[in-house]
Amino acid sequence: MNIIPKLDELAENDWPQSGDMPGDKIRIDDSHIHRAGLIFPHLESFLRSRHSAKTLVSVFGGSGAGKSEIGSLLAQYCRRAGFTPYLLSGDNYPFRYS
């Protein structure tokens, strides 16, 4: 199975439709898939070298940079590769533990 599909290879319901914030909607396009595809091979190699140790991955950037889209794709790619990611938006953190 190809872990990093191209946008036209994905069925509409196969890619993440929302982030973890209630009501959050994301719109994935080719640029998000391209950028996540550049990151994921390095992330996968690092995660496999950790031998099941928990690892925190942070995606950060300016407003509108695509953090939610890229983070959602990386989480999806991790699931496809056999990892168990947990996606948590920094904006949503206070609501998870208050």
N, CA, C and O atoms as a Tinker XYZ file with bonds, in Angstrom:
   392  protein
     1  N      0.845000   -1.173000    0.000000    73     2
     2  CA     0.000000    0.000000    0.000000    64     1     3
     3  C      0.891000    1.237000    0.000000    63     2     4     5
     4  O      1.882000    1.306000    0.726000    81     3
     5  N      0.519000    2.209000   -0.826000    73     3     6
     6  CA     1.240000    3.469000   -0.854000    64     5     7
     7  C      0.780000    4.328000    0.319000    63     6     8     9
     8  O     -0.386000    4.721000    0.377000    81     7
     9  N      1.663000    4.619000    1.234000    73     7    10
    10  CA     1.312000    5.399000    2.423000    64     9    11
    11  C      1.020000    6.848000    2.056000    63    10    12    13
    12  O      0.159000    7.480000    2.669000    81    11
    13  N      1.726000    7.379000    1.065000    73    11    14
    14  CA     1.559000    8.777000    0.687000    64    13    15
    15  C      0.944000    8.841000   -0.712000    63    14    16    17
    16  O      1.666000    8.934000   -1.704000    81    15
    17  N     -0.386000    8.792000   -0.793000    73    15    18
    18  CA    -1.035000    8.841000   -2.104000    64    17    19
    19  C     -1.066000   10.260000   -2.657000    63    18    20    21
    20  O     -0.909000   11.236000   -1.923000    81    19
    21  N     -1.271000   10.351000   -3.964000    73    19    22
    22  CA    -1.487000   11.655000   -4.589000    64    21    23
    23  C     -2.942000   12.040000   -4.368000    63    22    24    25
    24  O     -3.788000   11.182000   -4.118000    81    23
    25  N     -3.228000   13.327000   -4.463000    73    23    26
    26  CA    -4.575000   13.823000   -4.208000    64    25    27
    27  C     -5.599000   13.132000   -5.093000    63    26    28    29
    28  O     -6.678000   12.779000   -4.619000    81    27
    29  N     -5.283000   12.929000   -6.379000    73    27    30
    30  CA    -6.261000   12.319000   -7.279000    64    29    31
    31  C     -6.415000   10.814000   -7.049000    63    30    32    33
    32  O     -7.304000   10.198000   -7.636000    81    31
    33  N     -5.578000   10.214000   -6.218000    73    31    34
    34  CA    -5.705000    8.797000   -5.876000    64    33    35
    35  C     -6.583000    8.581000   -4.650000    63    34    36    37
    36  O     -6.937000    7.447000   -4.326000    81    35
    37  N     -6.928000    9.654000   -3.979000    73    35    38
    38  CA    -7.723000    9.554000   -2.762000    64    37    39
    39  C     -9.202000    9.680000   -3.073000    63    38    40    41
    40  O     -9.615000   10.544000   -3.847000    81    39
    41  N     -9.990000    8.818000   -2.470000    73    39    42
    42  CA   -11.436000    8.996000   -2.520000    64    41    43
    43  C    -11.777000   10.147000   -1.582000    63    42    44    45
    44  O    -11.041000   10.421000   -0.634000    81    43
    45  N    -12.884000   10.815000   -1.845000    73    43    46
    46  CA   -13.286000   11.976000   -1.039000    64    45    47
    47  C    -13.306000   11.656000    0.450000    63    46    48    49
    48  O    -12.945000   12.505000    1.265000    81    47
    49  N    -13.724000   10.438000    0.821000    73    47    50
    50  CA   -13.834000   10.087000    2.243000    64    49    51
    51  C    -12.559000    9.453000    2.792000    63    50    52    53
    52  O    -12.553000    8.997000    3.936000    81    51
    53  N    -11.481000    9.411000    2.013000    73    51    54
    54  CA   -10.248000    8.754000    2.444000    64    53    55
    55  C     -9.268000    9.708000    3.111000    63    54    56    57
    56  O     -8.363000    9.259000    3.813000    81    55
    57  N     -9.425000   11.005000    2.909000    73    55    58
    58  CA    -8.503000   11.933000    3.545000    64    57    59
    59  C     -9.179000   12.611000    4.721000    63    58    60    61
    60  O    -10.407000   12.651000    4.792000    81    59
    61  N     -8.390000   13.144000    5.644000    73    59    62
    62  CA    -8.975000   13.779000    6.829000    64    61    63
    63  C     -9.888000   14.932000    6.428000    63    62    64    65
    64  O     -9.532000   15.748000    5.578000    81    63
    65  N    -11.055000   14.994000    7.039000    73    63    66
    66  CA   -12.025000   16.044000    6.739000    64    65    67
    67  C    -11.995000   17.164000    7.773000    63    66    68    69
    68  O    -12.477000   18.267000    7.515000    81    67
    69  N    -11.430000   16.881000    8.938000    73    67    70
    70  CA   -11.405000   17.899000    9.981000    64    69    71
    71  C    -10.192000   17.678000   10.874000    63    70    72    73
    72  O     -9.605000   16.597000   10.911000    81    71
    73  N     -9.841000   18.735000   11.589000    73    71    74
    74  CA    -8.804000   18.626000   12.607000    64    73    75
    75  C     -9.450000   18.119000   13.880000    63    74    76    77
    76  O    -10.550000   17.567000   13.838000    81    75
    77  N     -8.791000   18.296000   15.005000    73    75    78
    78  CA    -9.363000   17.792000   16.257000    64    77    79
    79  C    -10.171000   18.847000   17.000000    63    78    80    81
    80  O    -10.770000   18.541000   18.031000    81    79
    81  N    -10.205000   20.081000   16.502000    73    79    82
    82  CA   -11.027000   21.126000   17.124000    64    81    83
    83  C    -12.483000   20.917000   16.731000    63    82    84    85
    84  O    -12.765000   20.650000   15.563000    81    83
    85  N    -13.417000   21.033000   17.678000    73    83    86
    86  CA   -14.832000   20.904000   17.329000    64    85    87
    87  C    -15.207000   21.921000   16.245000    63    86    88    89
    88  O    -14.940000   23.115000   16.381000    81    87
    89  N    -15.823000   21.433000   15.179000    73    87    90
    90  CA   -16.238000   22.294000   14.080000    64    89    91
    91  C    -15.127000   22.676000   13.120000    63    90    92    93
    92  O    -15.370000   23.395000   12.151000    81    91
    93  N    -13.913000   22.210000   13.372000    73    91    94
    94  CA   -12.764000   22.527000   12.527000    64    93    95
    95  C    -12.900000   21.808000   11.191000    63    94    96    97
    96  O    -13.136000   20.600000   11.160000    81    95
    97  N    -12.758000   22.522000   10.111000    73    95    98
    98  CA   -12.781000   21.936000    8.771000    64    97    99
    99  C    -11.432000   22.207000    8.126000    63    98   100   101
   100  O    -10.872000   23.295000    8.256000    81    99
   101  N    -10.927000   21.215000    7.439000    73    99   102
   102  CA    -9.661000   21.406000    6.739000    64   101   103
   103  C     -9.874000   21.113000    5.261000    63   102   104   105
   104  O    -10.750000   20.332000    4.889000    81   103
   105  N     -9.074000   21.740000    4.438000    73   103   106
   106  CA    -9.136000   21.539000    2.988000    64   105   107
   107  C     -7.738000   21.156000    2.513000    63   106   108   109
   108  O     -6.833000   21.988000    2.442000    81   107
   109  N     -7.593000   19.895000    2.194000    73   107   110
   110  CA    -6.291000   19.388000    1.770000    64   109   111
   111  C     -6.152000   19.561000    0.262000    63   110   112   113
   112  O     -7.054000   19.216000   -0.501000    81   111
   113  N     -5.017000   20.096000   -0.150000    73   111   114
   114  CA    -4.740000   20.221000   -1.577000    64   113   115
   115  C     -3.362000   19.617000   -1.866000    63   114   116   117
   116  O     -2.692000   19.100000   -0.972000    81   115
   117  N     -2.959000   19.697000   -3.135000    73   115   118
   118  CA    -1.685000   19.094000   -3.542000    64   117   119
   119  C     -0.489000   19.643000   -2.765000    63   118   120   121
   120  O      0.464000   18.907000   -2.507000    81   119
   121  N     -0.522000   20.917000   -2.390000    73   119   122
   122  CA     0.629000   21.483000   -1.668000    64   121   123
   123  C      0.770000   20.867000   -0.281000    63   122   124   125
   124  O      1.887000   20.658000    0.191000    81   123
   125  N     -0.353000   20.573000    0.379000    73   123   126
   126  CA    -0.288000   19.926000    1.695000    64   125   127
   127  C      0.247000   18.503000    1.565000    63   126   128   129
   128  O      1.085000   18.072000    2.358000    81   127
   129  N     -0.241000   17.777000    0.560000    73   127   130
   130  CA     0.226000   16.407000    0.342000    64   129   131
   131  C      1.710000   16.412000    0.001000    63   130   132   133
   132  O      2.461000   15.560000    0.476000    81   131
   133  N      2.131000   17.362000   -0.815000    73   131   134
   134  CA     3.552000   17.461000   -1.172000    64   133   135
   135  C      4.414000   17.709000    0.069000    63   134   136   137
   136  O      5.416000   17.027000    0.283000    81   135
   137  N      4.015000   18.687000    0.882000    73   135   138
   138  CA     4.819000   19.017000    2.069000    64   137   139
   139  C      4.815000   17.885000    3.091000    63   138   140   141
   140  O      5.857000   17.570000    3.668000    81   139
   141  N      3.648000   17.267000    3.323000    73   139   142
   142  CA     3.596000   16.128000    4.252000    64   141   143
   143  C      4.423000   14.968000    3.703000    63   142   144   145
   144  O      5.056000   14.233000    4.461000    81   143
   145  N      4.413000   14.808000    2.373000    73   143   146
   146  CA     5.201000   13.753000    1.740000    64   145   147
   147  C      6.698000   13.963000    1.871000    63   146   148   149
   148  O      7.458000   12.995000    1.891000    81   147
   149  N      7.129000   15.205000    1.960000    73   147   150
   150  CA     8.550000   15.492000    2.190000    64   149   151
   151  C      8.951000   15.176000    3.625000    63   150   152   153
   152  O     10.064000   14.718000    3.883000    81   151
   153  N      8.043000   15.422000    4.543000    73   151   154
   154  CA     8.317000   15.235000    5.970000    64   153   155
   155  C      8.226000   13.772000    6.381000    63   154   156   157
   156  O      9.069000   13.287000    7.136000    81   155
   157  N      7.202000   13.061000    5.887000    73   155   158
   158  CA     6.892000   11.745000    6.436000    64   157   159
   159  C      8.021000   10.716000    6.339000    63   158   160   161
   160  O      8.238000   10.006000    7.321000    81   159
   161  N      8.753000   10.583000    5.234000    73   159   162
   162  CA     9.826000    9.579000    5.219000    64   161   163
   163  C     10.832000    9.763000    6.355000    63   162   164   165
   164  O     11.308000    8.782000    6.926000    81   163
   165  N     11.155000   11.005000    6.682000    73   163   166
   166  CA    12.080000   11.273000    7.789000    64   165   167
   167  C     11.426000   10.934000    9.128000    63   166   168   169
   168  O     12.055000   10.352000   10.011000    81   167
   169  N     10.157000   11.306000    9.262000    73   167   170
   170  CA     9.416000   11.011000   10.490000    64   169   171
   171  C      9.289000    9.506000   10.692000    63   170   172   173
   172  O      9.505000    9.004000   11.795000    81   171
   173  N      8.939000    8.786000    9.628000    73   171   174
   174  CA     8.788000    7.331000    9.740000    64   173   175
   175  C     10.104000    6.674000   10.140000    63   174   176   177
   176  O     10.120000    5.803000   11.009000    81   175
   177  N     11.195000    7.076000    9.523000    73   175   178
   178  CA    12.505000    6.515000    9.865000    64   177   179
   179  C     12.836000    6.768000   11.334000    63   178   180   181
   180  O     13.310000    5.875000   12.036000    81   179
   181  N     12.583000    7.986000   11.788000    73   179   182
   182  CA    12.843000    8.324000   13.187000    64   181   183
   183  C     11.965000    7.496000   14.119000    63   182   184   185
   184  O     12.456000    6.949000   15.106000    81   183
   185  N     10.668000    7.397000   13.814000    73   183   186
   186  CA     9.752000    6.646000   14.679000    64   185   187
   187  C     10.135000    5.174000   14.752000    63   186   188   189
   188  O     10.072000    4.569000   15.822000    81   187
   189  N     10.529000    4.597000   13.629000    73   187   190
   190  CA    10.922000    3.177000   13.633000    64   189   191
   191  C     12.199000    2.963000   14.445000    63   190   192   193
   192  O     12.383000    1.899000   15.036000    81   191
   193  N     13.070000    3.949000   14.478000    73   191   194
   194  CA    14.309000    3.816000   15.251000    64   193   195
   195  C     14.066000    3.929000   16.754000    63   194   196   197
   196  O     14.931000    3.562000   17.548000    81   195
   197  N     12.899000    4.431000   17.149000    73   195   198
   198  CA    12.586000    4.631000   18.567000    64   197   199
   199  C     12.102000    3.346000   19.231000    63   198   200   201
   200  O     12.019000    3.295000   20.459000    81   199
   201  N     11.785000    2.328000   18.477000    73   199   202
   202  CA    11.346000    1.039000   19.020000    64   201   203
   203  C     10.234000    1.197000   20.048000    63   202   204   205
   204  O     10.377000    0.797000   21.204000    81   203
   205  N      9.145000    1.777000   19.619000    73   203   206
   206  CA     7.890000    1.923000   20.371000    64   205   207
   207  C      7.931000    2.961000   21.491000    63   206   208   209
   208  O      6.987000    3.047000   22.275000    81   207
   209  N      8.992000    3.742000   21.583000    73   207   210
   210  CA     8.994000    4.824000   22.575000    64   209   211
   211  C      8.014000    5.904000   22.127000    63   210   212   213
   212  O      7.900000    6.197000   20.937000    81   211
   213  N      7.312000    6.488000   23.088000    73   211   214
   214  CA     6.388000    7.570000   22.747000    64   213   215
   215  C      7.188000    8.770000   22.258000    63   214   216   217
   216  O      8.251000    9.085000   22.792000    81   215
   217  N      6.665000    9.426000   21.248000    73   215   218
   218  CA     7.350000   10.553000   20.634000    64   217   219
   219  C      6.359000   11.678000   20.395000    63   218   220   221
   220  O      5.237000   11.431000   19.954000    81   219
   221  N      6.754000   12.891000   20.675000    73   219   222
   222  CA     5.933000   14.068000   20.421000    64   221   223
   223  C      6.433000   14.743000   19.150000    63   222   224   225
   224  O      7.623000   15.024000   19.010000    81   223
   225  N      5.517000   14.997000   18.234000    73   223   226
   226  CA     5.833000   15.704000   17.001000    64   225   227
   227  C      5.025000   16.990000   16.997000    63   226   228   229
   228  O      3.805000   16.957000   17.159000    81   227
   229  N      5.682000   18.106000   16.815000    73   227   230
   230  CA     5.013000   19.406000   16.813000    64   229   231
   231  C      5.059000   20.003000   15.411000    63   230   232   233
   232  O      6.112000   20.034000   14.773000    81   231
   233  N      3.916000   20.473000   14.943000    73   231   234
   234  CA     3.832000   21.176000   13.665000    64   233   235
   235  C      3.448000   22.612000   13.997000    63   234   236   237
   236  O      2.405000   22.853000   14.605000    81   235
   237  N      4.272000   23.549000   13.609000    73   235   238
   238  CA     3.957000   24.935000   13.951000    64   237   239
   239  C      4.271000   25.849000   12.782000    63   238   240   241
   240  O      5.065000   25.512000   11.905000    81   239
   241  N      3.634000   27.011000   12.784000    73   239   242
   242  CA     3.833000   27.995000   11.726000    64   241   243
   243  C      2.803000   29.091000   11.853000    63   242   244   245
   244  O      1.981000   29.088000   12.769000    81   243
   245  N      2.854000   30.014000   10.940000    73   243   246
   246  CA     1.958000   31.156000   10.961000    64   245   247
   247  C      0.526000   30.781000   10.625000    63   246   248   249
   248  O      0.245000   29.673000   10.166000    81   247
   249  N     -0.366000   31.720000   10.860000    73   247   250
   250  CA    -1.777000   31.531000   10.561000    64   249   251
   251  C     -1.956000   31.263000    9.067000    63   250   252   253
   252  O     -1.436000   31.996000    8.226000    81   251
   253  N     -2.694000   30.209000    8.752000    73   251   254
   254  CA    -2.957000   29.869000    7.359000    64   253   255
   255  C     -1.835000   29.126000    6.663000    63   254   256   257
   256  O     -1.880000   28.949000    5.446000    81   255
   257  N     -0.825000   28.684000    7.406000    73   255   258
   258  CA     0.322000   27.998000    6.801000    64   257   259
   259  C      0.023000   26.551000    6.423000    63   258   260   261
   260  O      0.781000   25.944000    5.666000    81   259
   261  N     -1.074000   25.987000    6.939000    73   259   262
   262  CA    -1.421000   24.605000    6.625000    64   261   263
   263  C     -1.081000   23.621000    7.724000    63   262   264   265
   264  O     -0.960000   22.423000    7.465000    81   263
   265  N     -0.923000   24.107000    8.954000    73   263   266
   266  CA    -0.545000   23.228000   10.072000    64   265   267
   267  C     -1.568000   22.118000   10.299000    63   266   268   269
   268  O     -1.198000   20.953000   10.446000    81   267
   269  N     -2.846000   22.472000   10.326000    73   267   270
   270  CA    -3.890000   21.468000   10.580000    64   269   271
   271  C     -3.923000   20.429000    9.475000    63   270   272   273
   272  O     -4.055000   19.235000    9.746000    81   271
   273  N     -3.805000   20.877000    8.222000    73   271   274
   274  CA    -3.841000   19.953000    7.091000    64   273   275
   275  C     -2.632000   19.020000    7.105000    63   274   276   277
   276  O     -2.781000   17.808000    6.952000    81   275
   277  N     -1.450000   19.574000    7.286000    73   275   278
   278  CA    -0.235000   18.758000    7.281000    64   277   279
   279  C     -0.206000   17.838000    8.498000    63   278   280   281
   280  O      0.152000   16.666000    8.375000    81   279
   281  N     -0.576000   18.348000    9.660000    73   279   282
   282  CA    -0.639000   17.502000   10.856000    64   281   283
   283  C     -1.624000   16.360000   10.682000    63   282   284   285
   284  O     -1.338000   15.232000   11.083000    81   283
   285  N     -2.781000   16.635000   10.090000    73   283   286
   286  CA    -3.780000   15.590000    9.858000    64   285   287
   287  C     -3.263000   14.544000    8.882000    63   286   288   289
   288  O     -3.468000   13.347000    9.083000    81   287
   289  N     -2.592000   14.995000    7.824000    73   287   290
   290  CA    -2.015000   14.047000    6.871000    64   289   291
   291  C     -0.923000   13.205000    7.520000    63   290   292   293
   292  O     -0.875000   11.993000    7.313000    81   291
   293  N     -0.051000   13.829000    8.301000    73   291   294
   294  CA     1.007000   13.062000    8.969000    64   293   295
   295  C      0.416000   12.020000    9.907000    63   294   296   297
   296  O      0.925000   10.902000    9.988000    81   295
   297  N     -0.651000   12.373000   10.618000    73   295   298
   298  CA    -1.311000   11.400000   11.495000    64   297   299
   299  C     -1.892000   10.257000   10.671000    63   298   300   301
   300  O     -1.782000    9.094000   11.058000    81   299
   301  N     -2.516000   10.586000    9.528000    73   299   302
   302  CA    -3.072000    9.545000    8.665000    64   301   303
   303  C     -1.961000    8.646000    8.125000    63   302   304   305
   304  O     -2.111000    7.424000    8.122000    81   303
   305  N     -0.858000    9.223000    7.671000    73   303   306
   306  CA     0.258000    8.432000    7.160000    64   305   307
   307  C      0.832000    7.541000    8.259000    63   306   308   309
   308  O      1.194000    6.393000    7.999000    81   307
   309  N      0.915000    8.060000    9.480000    73   307   310
   310  CA     1.406000    7.252000   10.601000    64   309   311
   311  C      0.490000    6.054000   10.840000    63   310   312   313
   312  O      0.970000    4.940000   11.049000    81   311
   313  N     -0.828000    6.276000   10.811000    73   311   314
   314  CA    -1.769000    5.155000   10.975000    64   313   315
   315  C     -1.559000    4.121000    9.878000    63   314   316   317
   316  O     -1.521000    2.923000   10.158000    81   315
   317  N     -1.421000    4.569000    8.636000    73   315   318
   318  CA    -1.222000    3.645000    7.510000    64   317   319
   319  C      0.080000    2.858000    7.657000    63   318   320   321
   320  O      0.186000    1.733000    7.169000    81   319
   321  N      1.071000    3.450000    8.330000    73   319   322
   322  CA     2.364000    2.790000    8.522000    64   321   323
   323  C      2.392000    1.913000    9.772000    63   322   324   325
   324  O      3.415000    1.299000   10.077000    81   323
   325  N      1.264000    1.852000   10.503000    73   323   326
   326  CA     1.187000    0.967000   11.660000    64   325   327
   327  C      1.436000    1.628000   13.000000    63   326   328   329
   328  O      1.518000    0.939000   14.016000    81   327
   329  N      1.559000    2.938000   13.029000    73   327   330
   330  CA     1.731000    3.657000   14.290000    64   329   331
   331  C      0.360000    4.057000   14.830000    63   330   332   333
   332  O     -0.641000    3.959000   14.120000    81   331
   333  N      0.313000    4.503000   16.073000    73   331   334
   334  CA    -0.948000    4.952000   16.676000    64   333   335
   335  C     -0.811000    6.416000   17.105000    63   334   336   337
   336  O     -0.546000    6.709000   18.271000    81   335
   337  N     -0.994000    7.322000   16.155000    73   335   338
   338  CA    -0.835000    8.744000   16.478000    64   337   339
   339  C     -2.022000    9.291000   17.257000    63   338   340   341
   340  O     -3.122000    8.741000   17.204000    81   339
   341  N     -1.789000   10.365000   17.971000    73   339   342
   342  CA    -2.847000   11.123000   18.637000    64   341   343
   343  C     -2.662000   12.572000   18.219000    63   342   344   345
   344  O     -1.637000   13.182000   18.523000    81   343
   345  N     -3.638000   13.118000   17.530000    73   343   346
   346  CA    -3.555000   14.479000   17.019000    64   345   347
   347  C     -4.201000   15.432000   18.010000    63   346   348   349
   348  O     -5.364000   15.257000   18.373000    81   347
   349  N     -3.460000   16.435000   18.450000    73   347   350
   350  CA    -3.969000   17.403000   19.416000    64   349   351
   351  C     -3.599000   18.802000   18.953000    63   350   352   353
   352  O     -2.419000   19.134000   18.839000    81   351
   353  N     -4.595000   19.609000   18.689000    73   351   354
   354  CA    -4.361000   20.990000   18.290000    64   353   355
   355  C     -3.964000   21.819000   19.506000    63   354   356   357
   356  O     -4.548000   21.664000   20.579000    81   355
   357  N     -2.989000   22.687000   19.350000    73   355   358
   358  CA    -2.598000   23.575000   20.444000    64   357   359
   359  C     -3.736000   24.474000   20.877000    63   358   360   361
   360  O     -3.836000   24.831000   22.051000    81   359
   361  N     -4.603000   24.848000   19.930000    73   359   362
   362  CA    -5.770000   25.665000   20.269000    64   361   363
   363  C     -6.763000   24.898000   21.119000    63   362   364   365
   364  O     -7.532000   25.495000   21.873000    81   363
   365  N     -6.751000   23.586000   21.003000    73   363   366
   366  CA    -7.725000   22.745000   21.688000    64   365   367
   367  C     -7.209000   22.216000   23.019000    63   366   368   369
   368  O     -7.987000   21.649000   23.786000    81   367
   369  N     -5.926000   22.381000   23.320000    73   367   370
   370  CA    -5.322000   21.812000   24.519000    64   369   371
   371  C     -6.072000   22.160000   25.803000    63   370   372   373
   372  O     -6.334000   21.256000   26.596000    81   371
   373  N     -6.431000   23.424000   26.050000    73   371   374
   374  CA    -7.125000   23.736000   27.312000    64   373   375
   375  C     -8.463000   23.013000   27.456000    63   374   376   377
   376  O     -8.902000   22.743000   28.574000    81   375
   377  N     -9.109000   22.698000   26.344000    73   375   378
   378  CA   -10.409000   22.040000   26.399000    64   377   379
   379  C    -10.280000   20.546000   26.684000    63   378   380   381
   380  O    -11.235000   19.928000   27.156000    81   379
   381  N     -9.132000   19.961000   26.410000    73   379   382
   382  CA    -8.926000   18.529000   26.640000    64   381   383
   383  C     -8.671000   18.222000   28.108000    63   382   384   385
   384  O     -9.025000   17.145000   28.587000    81   383
   385  N     -8.068000   19.145000   28.815000    73   383   386
   386  CA    -7.612000   18.848000   30.171000    64   385   387
   387  C     -8.137000   19.826000   31.214000    63   386   388   389
   388  O     -7.555000   19.947000   32.292000    81   387
   389  N     -9.222000   20.522000   30.912000    73   387   390
   390  CA    -9.749000   21.463000   31.905000    64   389   391
   391  C    -10.851000   20.823000   32.723000    63   390   392
   392  O    -11.415000   21.466000   33.609000    81   391
